[in-house]
Amino acid sequence: MCNGIRAEILKIRHDRTSLICSAIALCVPLLLIIKERYIPSLDDYFSWLMTTNSLYIWIFSVMSSLFITFLIQREYQDHTIINTLTAYPSRSSFIISKLSAWALWYAITWIVALIIICIGYRILYPDEFGAAGIKLTIELLAKSGALSFLAFTPLLWVAIKQRTSFYPSVLMGLLFTAIMMAGSQASGNMILVASLIPWSAVSIASLIPDMTNGYFIVSGISIVLCAVIGIFLAIYAFSRQDQ
């Protein structure tokens, strides 16, 4: 398993796709800092943070969809998957290694985005800058990042099913992102419904600071179940494929 994860990390290091996807996602907070610096429109850091986090998570989710699509599709397209499987004790370990590599790339890009946003906080709102604001930033980004990753794990199954095709998982990622965006606009009488749908639940849970809140608990259960089902389907589909 560890050898498989190391192999996947080496592939990422020598692949421009991961750098391009990360760069595009990280342009979002950078551009928002520049925009607010020269064309200010928000009076306080909290408003700017919520706007930046929402836009970043939407763009990053699309880039994440592209990343996992390329990570899986290339194995089929280059016909290297048969040789690749010899490095793994089982087919399930292959899926777990891909998932681990995806999670590592996701976490590193998210940490860099966090650093950029904190720098923007210091530049744009020096009078409000402090430990409380940094703590709020870390909590919000960590929560939305972890929940969005879990909600998007079914893309791993779609990527396995599509083999050499490119569009299904990318289109599915766009659909998930659209649902997430819709969730951020859910009105009071639709919050429960949005909490039951994993991708809109990401937006709902990210905005709720109290983890004992009923909507947060429902959202969390929905997202975790989505992740478990997605990983199970990916392992099941791959175990039944003839390479």
Salt bridges, closest charged atoms under 4 A:
GLU8 OE2 - LYS11 NZ 3.49
GLU8 OE1 - LYS98 NZ 2.94
ASP15 OD1 - ARG74 NH1 2.86
GLU36 OE1 - LYS35 NZ 3.63
GLU75 OE2 - LYS11 NZ 2.45
GLU75 OE2 - LYS98 NZ 2.82
